[in-house]
């Protein structure tokens, strides 16, 4: 978390922990995250945290989630992936 002031810190916490109960909005945020390859390259851990938070709310299939994450995951993380063929079915 890169913050330079208390207000930046407070905003970052709100962004991470705010209530995400509107599934339509969450789907939109997740779609934006899927195409935001720059964030994945810049800070994959932050990207993964946001991805996990959103993915828990929206009920897409595992295949969709895995295919989308594979598109943006840095190559050095791909070396450590073990994906069961049953998940992709």
N, C-alpha and C positions, 0 to 999 in steps of 0.2 A: 504494500500500500504506500504510494508516494503522495504525501500530503505536506503542504508548506505552511498551513495555518490550522487553527482549531476549526474554523468553519469548513475548510476542505475535509478535515477528518470527520466532522459530523455529517457532512454530505455523503462521504464515502460509506459511512455506516448506514445511513438511510438507504442508499442505493443497494447495499448488500442485504439488509435485513427488513426492508419495508414489506408490508403485507402485499402479497401477490395473489389475490383471490379472484381476479378477473381473468378467466382463461383466455378470452379473446385477446386481451392485452399481452398476456404471457406468450401466446402463440406468436404474436407479432414480434415481441422482444427476442424470442428464440429464433425466429426467421432472420432477424437482423444479425444475431450472433452467428448464425450459420454462414453468412456471407462476409462477416468481419474477420477476414483472414489476417489482417494486420495486427489485431489484438492477440490472436493466437500466436503469431510469430514473435511479437514484442514481449508478451508475458503469458505464457501458456498456462501457468498455474492459476492466474486470475481468470483467464478464459474458462478453464475447467471448473472453477468454483461457480462462476455465473451459469455455466452450462448445466451443472448438476442441480443448482437451485431451480432453474426453470424447468428442466426435464422432469423433476419430481412432480410438478403440478400438471403438466400436459401429458396425456396418455397416448403417445405415439408408440409404435412397435419398437422393440430393441433393434431391429434391422435398420429402421430409419435413423435412430440415434447413432448407431455405429457407423453407418455409411457417411453421415454428415461429419462426424468427428474425424474419421479417416481422411476426409478431404482437407482438413486444416491442421491436423496434428504434425508437428515437426518430425522430420525423418529420424532424429536420434531417439525420439520416444517410440516410434513405430517398431524399432528393433526389440522393444520389450513387451510388445502386445502379444497376448495369447487369446485369440478369439475362437470360441467353439463354433464349429459349422452349424450346430443346431440353433445358435442365436441368429445367424444370418438367414436361416430358412424361413 
